[in-house]
Amino acid sequence: MLKSSSLYAAIDLGSNSFHMLVVREIAGSIQIISRVKRKVRLAAGLDSNNMLSEQAMDRGWQCLRLFSEHLQDIPTSQIRVVATATLRLAKNADTFVEKASEILGNTVRVIQGEEEARLIYQGVAHTTGGPEQRLVVDIGGGSTELVTGTGAKAQQLFSLEMGCVTWLERYFSDRSLTEENFAKAESAAHAVIAPIADTLKTHGWKICVGASGTVQAIQEIMIAQGMDELITLDKLRQLKYKAIQCHKLEELEIEGLTFERALVFPSGLSILIAIFEALSIDNMTLAGGALREGLVYGMLELPIEQDIRARTLRNIQRRFQVDIEQATRVRQLAEHFFLQVSKDWELDLRCRDLLSSACALHEIGLSIDFRKSPEHAGYLITNLDLPGFTPAQKRLLAALLRNQHGPVDLATLSQQNALPMQQAYALCRLLRLTIIFASRRRDDTLPALRLNTNAQNLAVILPYRWLAEHPLRAENLQQEVQWQGYVNWPLKLEERNSSNN
């Protein structure tokens, strides 16, 4: 039974949606207990004099009455409630905030733009893997936050007065999806970004992550359409042209775009296109957390680990009682194989990291049952929260673990979009071979072998008479030759002759 003192809640009163996150802290990370989101569209209730309409305030209060039930068992000191862009602008914000605080039984704090940006960065830093030097982009309903930082420290904080709801009302008020409306929206966004663009580019970044509903929606569209997970300017422009072909907001249909997101999608897309162009962004991935996670981790005062993925892998290994020594043995052998084929198969650092992660987790299915353990492992990875890994990377890991031995299911591998297909196939082949060679669970039984590649052909060069001296693994390897052959992955086993042994 959960103790109330172990629970923490963060509520974000945004311009488009209100969000509530309830968690408990476990082993330096958070376990999500509840996540509630409601479209309130508060910004749509602002008139030309920045007065919130009674109808908009009523929508917000009704949502908070729903949230308040979740808060009754959580200590007030472990709850944070913040309001952002719309309530920063509204002249009658005090009226809304006073009643909202009464409904929730907690103080609602209207935070300034730089504080919002700082909290967003903290949420990203605690939950998103990749290089330490990053640019974070969050397109909200009424404001857009741009933050650069390194590791735990945010270094440049900007909050810009543009958002998907406000841009909807200004540039798509006629509900027409025309080239002209998009051009006006993008031009206006460029003008807002221009004064800070050089400052941001001078600082630089190694990875760009998006933490907004717009980026989430784009990621879902790309998944549905079989694209890889990297958001690029070309892909954004393709989506814009698809939207224009629909002519009207009410008729906007793009595979993977949800009905509830469709209304503000074109306006958010226009802002994101302008950001990519103004800052010369190569690509962007989806962040693992943002403002609410920043609030929660701030209450817990947990340190930000340099390698979030390593923390996640350790926590899962402990939770499912993985044999750490065997996982390490498999990882080291896989990395040895990787170095031998990476040049010919064009495998990069991203591939190596994902292969290592698969090795660390490949035996978690045993915690359920030996029978069908690869299927169990794939199911667990699909459904576990994996801070530091993007949704696309989770799908790839699940596909690799489902295919760690037995017949290869190409359909499962084809459903991932973290890597180009040939790279995903290569990681699968290396993982399968590694598991076979490490199956004795002893370092002193690993052979001195090497891999040779020629296009997609793979040859395993073994010591002289190794197959005869290790009949069980030899049998497994012969079976593996057949299984990889069934999916047109040529695999050969060769032994060095006695003179070269």
C-alpha angles and dihedrals in degrees: 000000000000116000114224091229091062093060128091129185134198123189124192118195098201130180094251105022140015114225133192125192122189118188145157126218119247126174097335094314136077131255113210113230099173138000120189126180130180129181105233100157092207092170091060087065095062114106127204090276092053093251117145114232120238089239093056092048091049090053089053095047092048090054091049091052086059091049094046094070090062092053099055094090097043123088112249090235089061096054127084123187120185134176123206143190104344095048089045088059103036113101090206094046090122090065092054095041095049094054093039090055090050093051093049097038087228135094114264109216120203104214127204122243097259091050089051090051091049093051091047090053091049090052091050094045091053096048111026126079130208135076117351097235106075147164115217122202123190119177108195131178096269106011142028122220123206118187134173122195148144121237111317095347123090109209108178120032123188130170114189126197098239130094143160094264097045092044089049091057094044104041107017099036090123087055089234119142097209133150087242094056092048091048092052092047093048093045091051091049090050089054091053093048098042098083092058102031097094092046092054094045092049090057091048131192140221096213133026119207130186120214102180138103088247092058091044090053092049091050091052091050092050091050092050091050096046097248122144117261099254111105110216135177091250091056091048091052090049089054091049092054091048089053092049090053088060089060098199134051090231089056097045108133122164121161108259096018113120121226093238092054097043097084096062098028099095093048092048090046092053091053092048092050090053091049092051091049097043095047098035091234114186098198143337136210130201117267121234095225144354140176100353093046088049090055093048096047089046090058092047092047091214117167118248109245118219092226109041092175092057089053091049093049092049092050093050092046090053093044094052096034095240117187097252095194092054093045089052091047092052092046094051093049091046091052089049089054091043093058090053096054105025096095097048093042094041095237116167137196091277089058092049093051093050092047090051090050091051090052091051092053104032096106100047090103089068088072087071102036140316091238110083090359092154090056091047090049092050091049093050094049091047092054104033122095106246111189110204095030124093120228089255092052090050090055091050093049091049091050092049092050093047088054100042091115140352125046113349115247105206091181091065092049092047091059093066121089103184093099138017109275097251091054091050090050090050093053090049092052093049094047093051094050093045093054091051095050093045094046094108087066092222129108094216093061096059110110125230096248140151137203125230122197134196113175103308093338115111126193124189110209110205134185117270113287092357093133093052091048094049104043098167096052089040089057091048091049092050089052089048090054088057095045093050090044091056089064094041096258101137111217128177132185116213133175125210112243121252094259091059096041 
